[in-house]
Amino acid sequence: MRCCTAQAPAAPARMLRSISLRVAEQTPLPTTLPAKVRHLVIVLGDQLDAKSSALQDFDAAQDVVWMAEVAEESTHVWSGKQRIAVFLSAMRHYAEDVRARGLALVYARIDEPGNLGTLSLELSKTITRLQPAALVLTAPGDWRVLQSLRAVAKQHGLVLDLRDDTHFFTKVREFSTHANGRKQLRLEYWYRELRHKHGILVEGKTPLGGQWNFDADNREAFGKSGPQNVPPPTRFAPDSITQEVLGLSIRGLPATLVPYKASAGQ
Protein backbone atom coordinates (compact mmCIF):
# COMPACT_ATOMS: atom_id res chain seq x y z
CA MET A 1 0.00 0.00 0.00
CA ARG A 2 1.40 3.39 -0.96
CA CYS A 3 0.11 5.11 2.17
CA CYS A 4 2.74 7.80 2.40
CA THR A 5 2.53 9.37 -1.05
CA ALA A 6 2.30 13.14 -0.85
CA GLN A 7 -1.05 14.57 -1.83
CA ALA A 8 -0.98 16.62 -5.01
CA PRO A 9 -2.34 20.18 -4.67
CA ALA A 10 -6.05 20.15 -5.40
CA ALA A 11 -7.38 22.43 -8.12
CA PRO A 12 -9.92 25.00 -6.91
CA ALA A 13 -13.43 23.59 -6.85
CA ARG A 14 -14.74 26.41 -9.06
CA MET A 15 -12.18 25.60 -11.75
CA LEU A 16 -12.96 21.85 -11.59
CA ARG A 17 -16.67 22.56 -11.92
CA SER A 18 -16.11 24.89 -14.87
CA ILE A 19 -13.96 22.37 -16.74
CA SER A 20 -16.43 19.56 -16.03
CA LEU A 21 -19.41 21.53 -17.33
CA ARG A 22 -17.63 22.48 -20.56
CA VAL A 23 -16.39 18.97 -21.34
CA ALA A 24 -19.59 17.24 -20.26
CA GLU A 25 -21.46 19.03 -23.03
CA GLN A 26 -19.00 17.68 -25.62
CA THR A 27 -18.51 14.07 -24.50
CA PRO A 28 -21.10 11.47 -25.56
CA LEU A 29 -21.96 8.75 -23.05
CA PRO A 30 -23.16 5.19 -23.68
CA THR A 31 -26.85 4.89 -24.49
CA THR A 32 -27.53 2.02 -22.06
CA LEU A 33 -27.31 4.03 -18.84
CA PRO A 34 -30.14 4.24 -16.30
CA ALA A 35 -32.31 7.33 -16.61
CA LYS A 36 -31.73 8.02 -12.91
CA VAL A 37 -28.45 6.88 -11.36
CA ARG A 38 -28.44 5.76 -7.74
CA HIS A 39 -24.78 4.75 -7.31
CA LEU A 40 -21.80 5.65 -9.46
CA VAL A 41 -19.47 2.76 -8.58
CA ILE A 42 -15.81 3.69 -8.96
CA VAL A 43 -13.46 0.87 -9.99
CA LEU A 44 -9.75 1.71 -10.00
CA GLY A 45 -7.12 0.05 -12.15
CA ASP A 46 -5.84 -2.14 -9.31
CA GLN A 47 -9.32 -3.23 -8.18
CA LEU A 48 -10.32 -5.41 -11.13
CA ASP A 49 -12.38 -8.02 -9.30
CA ALA A 50 -15.92 -9.02 -10.21
CA LYS A 51 -16.52 -9.68 -6.49
CA SER A 52 -15.19 -6.32 -5.33
CA SER A 53 -16.85 -4.89 -2.23
CA ALA A 54 -17.92 -1.87 -4.27
CA LEU A 55 -20.10 -4.14 -6.43
CA GLN A 56 -21.70 -6.20 -3.66
CA ASP A 57 -25.13 -4.59 -3.86
CA PHE A 58 -24.93 -3.38 -7.48
CA ASP A 59 -28.36 -2.88 -9.05
CA ALA A 60 -28.14 -3.01 -12.83
CA ALA A 61 -31.39 -1.08 -13.09
CA GLN A 62 -30.06 2.03 -11.38
CA ASP A 63 -26.28 1.80 -10.82
CA VAL A 64 -23.34 2.55 -13.14
CA VAL A 65 -19.71 1.36 -13.05
CA TRP A 66 -17.15 4.12 -13.64
CA MET A 67 -13.58 3.57 -14.82
CA ALA A 68 -10.97 5.92 -16.22
CA GLU A 69 -7.55 5.61 -17.81
CA VAL A 70 -5.63 8.79 -16.98
CA ALA A 71 -2.05 9.88 -17.55
CA GLU A 72 -1.64 11.10 -13.96
CA GLU A 73 -1.59 7.55 -12.59
CA SER A 74 1.39 6.67 -14.80
CA THR A 75 3.33 9.88 -14.24
CA HIS A 76 2.77 10.80 -10.57
CA VAL A 77 5.22 7.99 -9.91
CA TRP A 78 6.89 7.28 -13.23
CA SER A 79 6.10 3.85 -14.64
CA GLY A 80 7.82 1.70 -17.23
CA LYS A 81 6.19 0.81 -20.54
CA GLN A 82 5.51 -2.75 -19.45
CA ARG A 83 3.60 -1.71 -16.34
CA ILE A 84 1.53 0.90 -18.20
CA ALA A 85 0.66 -1.61 -20.93
CA VAL A 86 -0.35 -4.32 -18.44
CA PHE A 87 -2.51 -1.90 -16.44
CA LEU A 88 -4.37 -0.49 -19.42
CA SER A 89 -4.85 -3.90 -21.01
CA ALA A 90 -6.17 -5.34 -17.74
CA MET A 91 -8.59 -2.43 -17.35
CA ARG A 92 -9.94 -2.82 -20.87
CA HIS A 93 -10.39 -6.57 -20.46
CA TYR A 94 -12.23 -5.97 -17.20
CA ALA A 95 -14.45 -3.38 -18.90
CA GLU A 96 -15.38 -5.96 -21.54
CA ASP A 97 -16.34 -8.37 -18.75
CA VAL A 98 -18.47 -5.69 -17.06
CA ARG A 99 -20.34 -5.09 -20.32
CA ALA A 100 -20.75 -8.83 -20.91
CA ARG A 101 -22.42 -9.11 -17.49
CA GLY A 102 -24.93 -6.47 -18.52
CA LEU A 103 -23.72 -3.76 -16.15
CA ALA A 104 -23.91 -0.12 -17.22
CA LEU A 105 -20.43 1.30 -17.66
CA VAL A 106 -18.85 4.69 -18.26
CA TYR A 107 -15.26 4.14 -19.36
CA ALA A 108 -12.80 6.94 -20.19
CA ARG A 109 -9.96 5.84 -22.46
CA ILE A 110 -6.64 7.59 -22.20
CA ASP A 111 -6.50 8.15 -25.97
CA GLU A 112 -9.95 9.76 -26.25
CA PRO A 113 -10.11 13.43 -27.25
CA GLY A 114 -11.06 15.46 -24.20
CA ASN A 115 -9.55 13.08 -21.62
CA LEU A 116 -8.67 15.45 -18.76
CA GLY A 117 -5.73 13.42 -17.50
CA THR A 118 -6.65 12.93 -13.82
CA LEU A 119 -9.10 10.75 -11.94
CA SER A 120 -10.60 13.74 -10.14
CA LEU A 121 -11.35 15.72 -13.30
CA GLU A 122 -12.72 12.73 -15.20
CA LEU A 123 -14.91 11.74 -12.26
CA SER A 124 -16.17 15.28 -11.81
CA LYS A 125 -17.06 15.39 -15.50
CA THR A 126 -19.13 12.22 -15.25
CA ILE A 127 -20.88 13.35 -12.05
CA THR A 128 -21.89 16.59 -13.73
CA ARG A 129 -23.41 14.64 -16.60
CA LEU A 130 -25.09 11.75 -14.75
CA GLN A 131 -26.00 13.43 -11.43
CA PRO A 132 -25.75 10.23 -9.32
CA ALA A 133 -27.23 10.17 -5.82
CA ALA A 134 -24.03 8.76 -4.29
CA LEU A 135 -20.55 7.41 -5.03
CA VAL A 136 -19.33 3.93 -4.04
CA LEU A 137 -15.65 3.01 -3.79
CA THR A 138 -13.53 0.17 -2.45
CA ALA A 139 -10.83 1.80 -0.33
CA PRO A 140 -7.84 2.62 -2.57
CA GLY A 141 -4.35 1.49 -1.63
CA ASP A 142 -3.05 4.99 -2.35
CA TRP A 143 -3.79 7.78 0.16
CA ARG A 144 -3.32 10.43 -2.53
CA VAL A 145 -6.02 8.86 -4.69
CA LEU A 146 -8.42 8.53 -1.76
CA GLN A 147 -8.03 12.18 -0.78
CA SER A 148 -8.50 13.27 -4.39
CA LEU A 149 -11.76 11.32 -4.81
CA ARG A 150 -13.02 12.48 -1.41
CA ALA A 151 -12.48 16.06 -2.58
CA VAL A 152 -14.57 15.42 -5.71
CA ALA A 153 -17.40 13.94 -3.64
CA LYS A 154 -17.33 16.95 -1.33
CA GLN A 155 -17.22 19.36 -4.27
CA HIS A 156 -20.44 17.86 -5.66
CA GLY A 157 -22.11 17.41 -2.28
CA LEU A 158 -22.25 13.62 -2.62
CA VAL A 159 -21.89 10.84 -0.07
CA LEU A 160 -18.84 8.65 -0.72
CA ASP A 161 -19.60 5.12 0.46
CA LEU A 162 -16.07 3.86 1.22
CA ARG A 163 -15.92 0.09 1.59
CA ASP A 164 -13.22 -2.19 2.97
CA ASP A 165 -10.88 -3.89 0.54
CA THR A 166 -11.51 -7.56 1.25
CA HIS A 167 -8.31 -8.68 -0.50
CA PHE A 168 -6.23 -7.94 2.60
CA PHE A 169 -6.01 -9.70 5.95
CA THR A 170 -6.40 -6.42 7.78
CA LYS A 171 -7.64 -2.85 7.54
CA VAL A 172 -5.92 0.50 7.91
CA ARG A 173 -7.84 1.22 11.12
CA GLU A 174 -6.54 -2.02 12.65
CA PHE A 175 -2.98 -0.99 11.93
CA SER A 176 -3.75 2.39 13.51
CA THR A 177 -4.78 0.56 16.69
CA HIS A 178 -1.56 -1.47 16.58
CA ALA A 179 0.53 1.67 16.09
CA ASN A 180 -1.18 3.74 18.78
CA GLY A 181 1.19 4.52 21.66
CA ARG A 182 4.24 2.84 20.13
CA LYS A 183 7.46 4.86 20.14
CA GLN A 184 8.80 2.88 17.20
CA LEU A 185 6.99 1.19 14.33
CA ARG A 186 8.53 -1.97 12.96
CA LEU A 187 6.67 -3.95 10.29
CA GLU A 188 8.12 -7.19 11.64
CA TYR A 189 6.02 -6.93 14.81
CA TRP A 190 2.86 -6.14 12.85
CA TYR A 191 3.41 -9.23 10.70
CA ARG A 192 3.87 -11.37 13.80
CA GLU A 193 0.60 -10.07 15.24
CA LEU A 194 -1.24 -10.96 12.03
CA ARG A 195 0.32 -14.41 11.87
CA HIS A 196 -0.88 -15.12 15.40
CA LYS A 197 -4.35 -13.77 14.66
CA HIS A 198 -4.84 -15.76 11.44
CA GLY A 199 -2.75 -18.83 12.28
CA ILE A 200 -0.31 -18.32 9.41
CA LEU A 201 2.94 -20.35 9.56
CA VAL A 202 2.69 -20.82 13.33
CA GLU A 203 2.21 -23.72 15.73
CA GLY A 204 0.53 -22.26 18.78
CA LYS A 205 2.71 -19.27 19.62
CA THR A 206 5.80 -20.66 17.89
CA PRO A 207 6.73 -19.84 14.27
CA LEU A 208 7.21 -22.73 11.88
CA GLY A 209 10.90 -23.38 11.33
CA GLY A 210 11.78 -22.03 14.75
CA GLN A 211 12.23 -18.39 13.77
CA TRP A 212 10.02 -15.53 12.61
CA ASN A 213 11.92 -14.71 9.44
CA PHE A 214 14.83 -15.84 7.32
CA ASP A 215 15.93 -12.40 6.16
CA ALA A 216 19.60 -13.06 6.89
CA ASP A 217 19.54 -16.21 4.74
CA ASN A 218 17.69 -14.42 1.94
CA ARG A 219 20.40 -11.76 1.75
CA GLU A 220 23.04 -14.30 0.78
CA ALA A 221 24.34 -14.21 -2.80
CA PHE A 222 23.64 -16.92 -5.37
CA GLY A 223 27.30 -17.11 -6.30
CA LYS A 224 29.03 -16.39 -9.60
CA SER A 225 26.90 -18.86 -11.54
CA GLY A 226 23.63 -17.25 -10.42
CA PRO A 227 20.39 -19.09 -9.57
CA GLN A 228 20.10 -22.60 -10.98
CA ASN A 229 17.23 -24.66 -12.42
CA VAL A 230 14.99 -21.63 -12.89
CA PRO A 231 11.90 -22.58 -14.94
CA PRO A 232 11.20 -20.46 -18.02
CA PRO A 233 8.62 -17.68 -17.52
CA THR A 234 5.07 -18.27 -18.65
CA ARG A 235 4.28 -16.22 -21.75
CA PHE A 236 1.03 -15.26 -23.41
CA ALA A 237 0.65 -13.90 -26.93
CA PRO A 238 -1.07 -10.47 -26.77
CA ASP A 239 -4.70 -10.54 -27.89
CA SER A 240 -6.38 -7.79 -29.89
CA ILE A 241 -7.09 -5.62 -26.82
CA THR A 242 -3.49 -5.81 -25.66
CA GLN A 243 -2.20 -5.20 -29.18
CA GLU A 244 -4.29 -2.03 -29.32
CA VAL A 245 -2.85 -0.85 -26.01
CA LEU A 246 0.71 -1.58 -27.14
CA GLY A 247 0.19 0.67 -30.13
CA LEU A 248 -0.93 3.68 -28.11
CA SER A 249 1.05 6.89 -28.31
CA ILE A 250 0.01 9.25 -25.53
CA ARG A 251 1.44 12.70 -24.91
CA GLY A 252 3.42 12.75 -21.69
CA LEU A 253 3.97 8.98 -21.67
CA PRO A 254 6.72 6.94 -23.38
CA ALA A 255 6.62 7.35 -27.16
CA THR A 256 4.74 4.07 -27.62
CA LEU A 257 3.87 1.38 -25.15
CA VAL A 258 5.39 -1.47 -27.17
CA PRO A 259 7.95 -2.99 -24.76
CA TYR A 260 8.73 -5.99 -26.99
CA LYS A 261 7.92 -7.52 -30.34
CA ALA A 262 4.25 -8.07 -29.76
CA SER A 263 3.81 -10.15 -32.93
CA ALA A 264 6.17 -12.76 -31.53
CA GLY A 265 4.44 -12.78 -28.16
CA GLN A 266 7.72 -12.18 -26.38
C-alpha positions as CSV (number, residue, x, y, z in Angstrom):
1,M,0.0,0.0,0.0
2,R,1.4,3.4,-1.0
3,C,0.1,5.1,2.2
4,C,2.7,7.8,2.4
5,T,2.5,9.4,-1.1
6,A,2.3,13.1,-0.8
7,Q,-1.1,14.6,-1.8
8,A,-1.0,16.6,-5.0
9,P,-2.3,20.2,-4.7
10,A,-6.0,20.1,-5.4
11,A,-7.4,22.4,-8.1
12,P,-9.9,25.0,-6.9
13,A,-13.4,23.6,-6.9
14,R,-14.7,26.4,-9.1
15,M,-12.2,25.6,-11.8
16,L,-13.0,21.8,-11.6
17,R,-16.7,22.6,-11.9
18,S,-16.1,24.9,-14.9
19,I,-14.0,22.4,-16.7
20,S,-16.4,19.6,-16.0
21,L,-19.4,21.5,-17.3
22,R,-17.6,22.5,-20.6
23,V,-16.4,19.0,-21.3
24,A,-19.6,17.2,-20.3
25,E,-21.5,19.0,-23.0
26,Q,-19.0,17.7,-25.6
27,T,-18.5,14.1,-24.5
28,P,-21.1,11.5,-25.6
29,L,-22.0,8.8,-23.1
30,P,-23.2,5.2,-23.7
31,T,-26.8,4.9,-24.5
32,T,-27.5,2.0,-22.1
33,L,-27.3,4.0,-18.8
34,P,-30.1,4.2,-16.3
35,A,-32.3,7.3,-16.6
36,K,-31.7,8.0,-12.9
37,V,-28.4,6.9,-11.4
38,R,-28.4,5.8,-7.7
39,H,-24.8,4.7,-7.3
40,L,-21.8,5.6,-9.5
41,V,-19.5,2.8,-8.6
42,I,-15.8,3.7,-9.0
43,V,-13.5,0.9,-10.0
44,L,-9.8,1.7,-10.0
45,G,-7.1,0.0,-12.2
46,D,-5.8,-2.1,-9.3
47,Q,-9.3,-3.2,-8.2
48,L,-10.3,-5.4,-11.1
49,D,-12.4,-8.0,-9.3
50,A,-15.9,-9.0,-10.2
51,K,-16.5,-9.7,-6.5
52,S,-15.2,-6.3,-5.3
53,S,-16.9,-4.9,-2.2
54,A,-17.9,-1.9,-4.3
55,L,-20.1,-4.1,-6.4
56,Q,-21.7,-6.2,-3.7
57,D,-25.1,-4.6,-3.9
58,F,-24.9,-3.4,-7.5
59,D,-28.4,-2.9,-9.0
60,A,-28.1,-3.0,-12.8
61,A,-31.4,-1.1,-13.1
62,Q,-30.1,2.0,-11.4
63,D,-26.3,1.8,-10.8
64,V,-23.3,2.5,-13.1
65,V,-19.7,1.4,-13.1
66,W,-17.2,4.1,-13.6
67,M,-13.6,3.6,-14.8
68,A,-11.0,5.9,-16.2
69,E,-7.6,5.6,-17.8
70,V,-5.6,8.8,-17.0
71,A,-2.0,9.9,-17.6
72,E,-1.6,11.1,-14.0
73,E,-1.6,7.6,-12.6
74,S,1.4,6.7,-14.8
75,T,3.3,9.9,-14.2
76,H,2.8,10.8,-10.6
77,V,5.2,8.0,-9.9
78,W,6.9,7.3,-13.2
79,S,6.1,3.8,-14.6
80,G,7.8,1.7,-17.2
81,K,6.2,0.8,-20.5
82,Q,5.5,-2.7,-19.5
83,R,3.6,-1.7,-16.3
84,I,1.5,0.9,-18.2
85,A,0.7,-1.6,-20.9
86,V,-0.4,-4.3,-18.4
87,F,-2.5,-1.9,-16.4
88,L,-4.4,-0.5,-19.4
89,S,-4.9,-3.9,-21.0
90,A,-6.2,-5.3,-17.7
91,M,-8.6,-2.4,-17.3
92,R,-9.9,-2.8,-20.9
93,H,-10.4,-6.6,-20.5
94,Y,-12.2,-6.0,-17.2
95,A,-14.4,-3.4,-18.9
96,E,-15.4,-6.0,-21.5
97,D,-16.3,-8.4,-18.8
98,V,-18.5,-5.7,-17.1
99,R,-20.3,-5.1,-20.3
100,A,-20.7,-8.8,-20.9
101,R,-22.4,-9.1,-17.5
102,G,-24.9,-6.5,-18.5
103,L,-23.7,-3.8,-16.1
104,A,-23.9,-0.1,-17.2
105,L,-20.4,1.3,-17.7
106,V,-18.8,4.7,-18.3
107,Y,-15.3,4.1,-19.4
108,A,-12.8,6.9,-20.2
109,R,-10.0,5.8,-22.5
110,I,-6.6,7.6,-22.2
111,D,-6.5,8.2,-26.0
112,E,-9.9,9.8,-26.2
113,P,-10.1,13.4,-27.2
114,G,-11.1,15.5,-24.2
115,N,-9.6,13.1,-21.6
116,L,-8.7,15.5,-18.8
117,G,-5.7,13.4,-17.5
118,T,-6.7,12.9,-13.8
119,L,-9.1,10.8,-11.9
120,S,-10.6,13.7,-10.1
121,L,-11.3,15.7,-13.3
122,E,-12.7,12.7,-15.2
123,L,-14.9,11.7,-12.3
124,S,-16.2,15.3,-11.8
125,K,-17.1,15.4,-15.5
126,T,-19.1,12.2,-15.2
127,I,-20.9,13.3,-12.0
128,T,-21.9,16.6,-13.7
129,R,-23.4,14.6,-16.6
130,L,-25.1,11.8,-14.8
131,Q,-26.0,13.4,-11.4
132,P,-25.8,10.2,-9.3
133,A,-27.2,10.2,-5.8
134,A,-24.0,8.8,-4.3
135,L,-20.5,7.4,-5.0
136,V,-19.3,3.9,-4.0
137,L,-15.6,3.0,-3.8
138,T,-13.5,0.2,-2.5
139,A,-10.8,1.8,-0.3
140,P,-7.8,2.6,-2.6
141,G,-4.4,1.5,-1.6
142,D,-3.0,5.0,-2.3
143,W,-3.8,7.8,0.2
144,R,-3.3,10.4,-2.5
145,V,-6.0,8.9,-4.7
146,L,-8.4,8.5,-1.8
147,Q,-8.0,12.2,-0.8
148,S,-8.5,13.3,-4.4
149,L,-11.8,11.3,-4.8
150,R,-13.0,12.5,-1.4
151,A,-12.5,16.1,-2.6
152,V,-14.6,15.4,-5.7
153,A,-17.4,13.9,-3.6
154,K,-17.3,16.9,-1.3
155,Q,-17.2,19.4,-4.3
156,H,-20.4,17.9,-5.7
157,G,-22.1,17.4,-2.3
158,L,-22.3,13.6,-2.6
159,V,-21.9,10.8,-0.1
160,L,-18.8,8.6,-0.7
161,D,-19.6,5.1,0.5
162,L,-16.1,3.9,1.2
163,R,-15.9,0.1,1.6
164,D,-13.2,-2.2,3.0
165,D,-10.9,-3.9,0.5
166,T,-11.5,-7.6,1.2
167,H,-8.3,-8.7,-0.5
168,F,-6.2,-7.9,2.6
169,F,-6.0,-9.7,6.0
170,T,-6.4,-6.4,7.8
171,K,-7.6,-2.9,7.5
172,V,-5.9,0.5,7.9
173,R,-7.8,1.2,11.1
174,E,-6.5,-2.0,12.7
175,F,-3.0,-1.0,11.9
176,S,-3.8,2.4,13.5
177,T,-4.8,0.6,16.7
178,H,-1.6,-1.5,16.6
179,A,0.5,1.7,16.1
180,N,-1.2,3.7,18.8
181,G,1.2,4.5,21.7
182,R,4.2,2.8,20.1
183,K,7.5,4.9,20.1
184,Q,8.8,2.9,17.2
185,L,7.0,1.2,14.3
186,R,8.5,-2.0,13.0
187,L,6.7,-4.0,10.3
188,E,8.1,-7.2,11.6
189,Y,6.0,-6.9,14.8
190,W,2.9,-6.1,12.9
191,Y,3.4,-9.2,10.7
192,R,3.9,-11.4,13.8
193,E,0.6,-10.1,15.2
194,L,-1.2,-11.0,12.0
195,R,0.3,-14.4,11.9
196,H,-0.9,-15.1,15.4
197,K,-4.4,-13.8,14.7
198,H,-4.8,-15.8,11.4
199,G,-2.7,-18.8,12.3
200,I,-0.3,-18.3,9.4
201,L,2.9,-20.4,9.6
202,V,2.7,-20.8,13.3
203,E,2.2,-23.7,15.7
204,G,0.5,-22.3,18.8
205,K,2.7,-19.3,19.6
206,T,5.8,-20.7,17.9
207,P,6.7,-19.8,14.3
208,L,7.2,-22.7,11.9
209,G,10.9,-23.4,11.3
210,G,11.8,-22.0,14.8
211,Q,12.2,-18.4,13.8
212,W,10.0,-15.5,12.6
213,N,11.9,-14.7,9.4
214,F,14.8,-15.8,7.3
215,D,15.9,-12.4,6.2
216,A,19.6,-13.1,6.9
217,D,19.5,-16.2,4.7
218,N,17.7,-14.4,1.9
219,R,20.4,-11.8,1.8
220,E,23.0,-14.3,0.8
221,A,24.3,-14.2,-2.8
222,F,23.6,-16.9,-5.4
223,G,27.3,-17.1,-6.3
224,K,29.0,-16.4,-9.6
225,S,26.9,-18.9,-11.5
226,G,23.6,-17.3,-10.4
227,P,20.4,-19.1,-9.6
228,Q,20.1,-22.6,-11.0
229,N,17.2,-24.7,-12.4
230,V,15.0,-21.6,-12.9
231,P,11.9,-22.6,-14.9
232,P,11.2,-20.5,-18.0
233,P,8.6,-17.7,-17.5
234,T,5.1,-18.3,-18.7
235,R,4.3,-16.2,-21.7
236,F,1.0,-15.3,-23.4
237,A,0.6,-13.9,-26.9
238,P,-1.1,-10.5,-26.8
239,D,-4.7,-10.5,-27.9
240,S,-6.4,-7.8,-29.9
241,I,-7.1,-5.6,-26.8
242,T,-3.5,-5.8,-25.7
243,Q,-2.2,-5.2,-29.2
244,E,-4.3,-2.0,-29.3
245,V,-2.8,-0.8,-26.0
246,L,0.7,-1.6,-27.1
247,G,0.2,0.7,-30.1
248,L,-0.9,3.7,-28.1
249,S,1.0,6.9,-28.3
250,I,0.0,9.3,-25.5
251,R,1.4,12.7,-24.9
252,G,3.4,12.8,-21.7
253,L,4.0,9.0,-21.7
254,P,6.7,6.9,-23.4
255,A,6.6,7.4,-27.2
256,T,4.7,4.1,-27.6
257,L,3.9,1.4,-25.1
258,V,5.4,-1.5,-27.2
259,P,7.9,-3.0,-24.8
260,Y,8.7,-6.0,-27.0
261,K,7.9,-7.5,-30.3
262,A,4.2,-8.1,-29.8
263,S,3.8,-10.2,-32.9
264,A,6.2,-12.8,-31.5
265,G,4.4,-12.8,-28.2
266,Q,7.7,-12.2,-26.4
